[in-house]
């Protein structure tokens, strides 16, 4: 299977963002974290008077759930039928090679790192996917700051995780 040039991803992403922001699409930015309170409202029938945020996201959350399920389904189909790389593993091979074989350690560090990332994104006024895809495409200052901090953290974490040294 031949790979497409790198720039096709940029063109496709631009088309997706234009559609999403248009009145033919969602008429709002791409994001995923809005679905969590929307889904909580569906499950627990929360009172919108007590949780005012539910009024703001009433129309947003429905399509985000479809988007998230589509991403999950698309990733599954791609890994099973196209790349044939699907496997179930609690400990990825990179973690085994560079850290340990403890499932508890892997789950704990995954939770801690995810927790810090989502706290940082919410402090910056959005979710990680919203900042990276929608916010950066709009040149939002909070998204640029968030993206810069995440990239710096990725480099530092990579150096610590892989124990690499400057050459």
C-alpha positions in Angstrom: 0.0 0.0 0.0 1.5 3.3 -1.0 1.4 6.3 1.3 -0.2 9.6 0.4 2.0 12.7 0.4 2.1 14.6 3.8 0.3 17.6 2.4 -2.9 15.6 1.6 -3.6 15.3 5.3 -3.4 19.1 5.6 -5.8 19.6 2.7 -8.3 17.0 4.1 -8.1 18.5 7.6 -8.7 22.0 6.2 -11.8 20.7 4.4 -13.0 19.0 7.6 -12.5 22.2 9.6 -14.3 24.4 6.9 -17.2 22.0 6.9 -17.4 21.8 10.7 -17.4 25.6 11.1 -20.0 26.1 8.3 -23.7 26.1 8.7 -23.8 22.8 6.7 -21.7 21.1 9.4 -21.8 21.6 13.1 -21.6 25.4 13.0 -19.1 25.3 15.8 -15.4 24.2 16.4 -14.3 20.6 16.6 -13.9 19.3 20.2 -14.6 16.2 22.2 -14.8 17.2 25.9 -18.2 18.7 25.5 -19.6 15.2 25.0 -18.7 14.2 28.6 -21.2 16.5 30.3 -23.7 16.0 27.5 -23.5 12.2 28.0 -23.7 12.6 31.8 -26.9 14.5 31.3 -28.3 11.8 29.1 -27.5 9.1 31.6 -28.3 10.9 34.9 -31.0 13.3 33.7 -29.3 16.3 35.3 -31.1 19.5 36.2 -30.1 22.3 33.7 -31.0 24.9 36.4 -28.4 23.5 38.7 -25.8 22.8 36.0 -26.0 25.9 33.7 -23.3 24.6 31.4 -25.8 22.0 30.1 -27.8 24.8 28.5 -24.7 26.0 26.6 -23.9 22.5 25.2 -27.4 21.3 24.4 -26.9 21.2 20.7 -23.1 20.6 20.7 -22.8 17.3 22.5 -25.0 15.2 20.2 -22.8 15.4 17.1 -19.6 15.1 19.2 -20.7 11.7 20.3 -21.2 10.6 16.7 -17.8 12.0 15.9 -16.1 10.1 18.8 -17.8 6.9 17.9 -16.8 7.4 14.2 -13.2 8.0 15.2 -13.3 4.8 17.3 -14.9 2.8 14.5 -12.6 4.2 11.9 -9.5 3.5 13.9 -10.7 -0.1 14.5 -11.5 -0.7 10.8 -8.2 0.8 9.7 -6.2 -1.3 12.2 -8.0 -4.5 11.4 -8.4 -4.3 7.6 -6.0 -1.8 6.2 -2.8 -1.8 8.4 -3.6 -5.2 9.9 -2.0 -4.0 13.2 -4.9 -4.5 15.6 -4.0 -6.1 18.9 -5.2 -5.9 22.5 -2.5 -5.0 25.0 -2.5 -3.4 28.4 1.2 -2.8 28.1 2.5 -1.4 24.8 5.8 -2.8 23.6 7.6 0.6 24.1 6.5 0.6 27.7 7.8 -2.9 28.3 11.1 -2.1 26.6 11.8 1.2 28.4 9.9 1.0 31.7 8.5 -2.2 33.1 6.0 -5.0 32.7 3.6 -3.8 35.5 0.0 -3.3 34.3 -0.7 -1.2 37.5 2.3 1.0 36.7 1.2 1.6 33.1 -2.4 2.3 34.1 -1.4 4.6 37.0 1.0 6.7 34.8 -1.5 6.8 32.0 -4.1 8.2 34.3 -1.7 10.7 35.9 -0.5 12.1 32.6 -4.0 12.2 31.1 -5.2 14.0 34.2 -2.5 16.7 34.0 -3.1 17.2 30.2 -6.9 17.6 30.6 -6.4 20.0 33.5 -4.1 22.1 31.4 -6.4 22.1 28.5 -9.4 23.1 30.6 -7.3 25.9 32.3 -6.6 27.1 28.7 -10.4 27.1 28.0 -10.9 24.0 25.9 -10.1 20.4 25.3 -7.0 19.0 23.8 -8.6 18.2 20.4 -10.4 21.5 20.4 -7.2 23.4 21.0 -5.1 21.5 18.5 -7.5 21.2 15.7 -10.0 24.1 16.0 -8.1 26.6 18.1 -4.8 26.5 16.2 -6.5 26.7 12.9 -8.1 30.0 14.2 -4.8 31.2 15.6 -6.3 31.4 19.1 -3.7 32.6 21.6 -4.8 30.1 24.3 -4.5 27.3 21.8 -1.0 28.4 20.7 0.1 28.6 24.4 -1.4 25.2 25.1 0.2 23.7 22.0 3.6 25.1 22.9 3.4 23.9 26.5 2.3 20.4 25.3 5.1 20.2 22.8 7.7 21.2 25.4 6.2 18.7 27.8 6.4 16.0 25.1 10.1 16.6 24.5 10.9 16.6 28.2 8.8 13.5 28.8 10.3 11.7 25.8 13.8 12.5 27.1 12.9 11.2 30.6 11.0 8.2 29.3 13.6 7.0 26.8 16.6 8.2 28.8 18.2 9.9 25.8 21.1 12.3 26.0 21.9 15.3 23.9 24.5 14.5 21.2 
